[in-house]
Amino acid sequence: MAFGGKMCDSLKNNKALRLNHKAFSKQKKDNSSYGDMTPLKFKKGSPEKLRALAVQIKREEMRGRIASIFGGLLAIALLIAFYYLGFVKVF
């Protein structure tokens, strides 16, 4: 138990922090309950803006799919190329 002394020091320091209530006074002021929050007000979106947003999201999803498919095909092509060039040795 080479670290026994360090663990005791750590426990003693933690106890000192718990007894020091000034360390937690700032946290109590910053924390507010959900009842104290003001409700957020959002503007209503027009149907045109909502459609444009839906199209934009679909385009981004399609770009992500195409990128992942292209990356997978590129990895497979590199593995096949390395195999035929002789970089990969078969046992």
N, C-alpha and C positions, 0 to 999 in steps of 0.2 A: 504494500500500500504506500507507494511513493508519493501519491497525490493527496494523502489524507490531511496534511496540514493546509494545503491550498483549499480543500473542500470546506474545512472548518472556517477558514478566513472568509470564504465566499458566503457561507451561511451567516456569519457574524455581520458581514457588510449588508446582506439582504435584510437582516433584522434591524439594523440601524436605519436603513432606508424606509422600512415600514413604520418605524417609530417617528420618523421625521415627516410630520403631516404637511409641512410646507411644500414638499415635493409633489404632493397630489392636489394642492389647492388650485393650481392653474387648470388641471384637467377637469375639476368639478365645474369650473366656470364655463369652460368651452363646451362641455357636453350638454346638449339640450334634448329634451324629449320630443317625441313626434307631435305632441299637442302644441308645442311652442312654435312649430314651423309654420310659415305662411304658405298657403297653397300656391302652386305655380299656375300661371295663366298662359296658355298657348293660343296662338292665333289659329283660326280655322283655315284649312288648306282648300284651295279651289280644286275642282275635279281635274282641271288641266295640269296643275302642279302635281297632284297626286299621281296621275297617269305618267307624267314625265319622270317622277321619282321611281315609280315601279319599273319603267323601261330602263332607267339607269341602273337600278339594282340588278335586273336580269342580265344586262350587258356585263356588269362586273362579275357576276357569277359565271357567265359563259367564258369570260377571259380567264378566270381561275381554272375552270375545267380544261380549257384548251391548253393552258400552260402546264398543267399536271400531266395531261396525256402526252404532250410534246416532250416533256422531260422524261417520262417513262420510256417512250419510244427511242429517244436519244440515248438513254442508258443501255437499253437492249442493243441498239445498233453499235455502240462502243464495245460492249462485251463480245458481240459477234465479230467485230473488226479485230479486236485484240486476239481472239481465238484463232482467226485465220492468219493473222500476221505472225503468230507464234509466241506472243507474250504470255499466254496462258498455257501452262504445261498440264497435260492430263496424265494421271498416274497409271 
